[in-house]
Amino acid sequence: MHAEMQVLEEIKASSYSAKGVHMGVSKPCCFDCKTTLDTVQALYSHYHTDTVVNWEAPDLS
């Protein structure tokens, strides 16, 4: 699981909201992470559109 998604799971587990959280990572987010971050209204600096094999979605339920 990508680092951004692990952080989202930790935020969810702590009962905080990801809305407005700015993700600072060393590499651009993949498109799937970008889509998930957009859904929870988290912020990030940039992303790429390359296809990522075996991308794993976070458990945000």
C-alpha positions in Angstrom: 0.0 0.0 0.0 1.3 3.4 -0.9 2.5 5.7 1.9 -0.3 8.2 1.3 -2.9 5.5 1.7 -1.3 4.3 4.9 -1.4 7.8 6.3 -5.1 8.0 5.4 -5.8 4.8 7.3 -4.0 6.1 10.4 -5.9 9.3 10.2 -9.2 7.4 10.0 -8.2 5.1 12.9 -7.5 8.1 15.0 -11.0 9.6 14.3 -9.5 12.8 12.7 -10.6 14.1 9.4 -8.3 14.1 6.4 -10.0 17.2 5.0 -7.4 19.8 4.5 -4.5 17.6 5.5 -1.5 18.3 3.2 0.3 15.1 2.2 4.0 15.7 1.8 5.7 12.8 0.0 9.0 12.6 -1.9 7.4 11.3 -5.2 4.3 12.4 -7.1 1.2 10.6 -6.1 -0.1 8.0 -8.5 -3.5 8.6 -10.1 -5.3 6.2 -7.8 -3.9 7.9 -4.7 -4.8 11.3 -6.2 -8.4 10.1 -6.7 -8.6 8.8 -3.2 -7.0 12.0 -1.7 -9.5 14.1 -3.7 -12.4 12.1 -2.3 -11.4 12.8 1.3 -10.4 16.4 0.4 -6.8 16.0 1.4 -4.1 18.1 -0.3 -1.0 17.1 -2.2 1.5 18.8 -4.4 1.5 16.8 -7.6 0.6 13.4 -9.2 1.5 11.3 -12.2 -0.8 9.5 -14.6 1.2 6.3 -15.0 -0.7 3.0 -14.3 0.3 1.4 -11.1 0.1 -2.4 -10.9 -1.3 -3.9 -7.7 -2.5 -0.6 -6.2 -4.2 -1.3 -2.8 -7.1 0.9 -1.6 -7.1 2.0 2.0 -9.8 0.8 4.4 -11.7 4.1 5.1 -14.9 2.5 6.4 
